[in-house]
C-alpha cells in the first residue's frame, strides 16, 4: 500500500487596516516565499483570493477519455 502524501504548503502574511473609522477594511497578503504583496480593497476580495489558493486539483488519469 502506497502511503506517500504530497504536502502542499503556502504561507501569507495578512495585514488589515482602515484609513479611518468610517472607511472599509483594506487588506494585503504577502507571500512568505516570494515576498510578492497583493492589495485588496475589501475583505471579501481577500477571502476569495485565499480560497482560490486552496482549491484542490485532482489530476486526471492519463488514460481518461477526453470530454
N, C-alpha and C positions, 0 to 999 in steps of 0.2 A: 504494500500500500504506500502510495506516494504522499508524504506529509509535508512537502515543501510548500511554503506560502510566499507569495510575493507581497512585500510590505511596501505600501505607498505612504509617503510622509511628506507633508508640506507644512510650512510654518509662516505665519504672517504676524507682524506687529501691527495691531489695530489701534488707531488713535481716533478719539471722538472729541468734538468741540462745538461750541456755539459762539457766534460773533457777538451776540447779546442775548438777553433773556427772552426776547420775542422771536428771535431768528430760529430757523430749523437746525437740527443737529447736522453737522457735517462729519465726514469720516475720511480716513485714509488707511490703506493696507499696504504695508511694506514687506516685500518678500525677504525672509531671513536668509535665503540662498543667494539671490541676485542683487538685492538692495533696491530693486525696482519699486517705486511707490505709485499707487493708483489712488486718485482722489474721487470721492463720491459726494454728491450734493444732498443726499438723503440716506437714511439708514436702510430703506428698502433696497436701494441700489447696492449697498454694501452686502446685504444679506443675499441678494441674487447672485452677486459675484462669488461669494463664499460657497453657496450651494452649487454653482456651476463647477467650482474647483473640486467638488466631492462626488461628482457623477461617476458611477461605476460603469465602465465599458466592458462588456463581456465579449471576448474575442470570438469571432466566427470561425467554426471549424473549416479547415482548408477544403474539405470535400463537400461542403454545404452548397446546395444549388443556388444560383442567382435568382433573386426575386424581382 
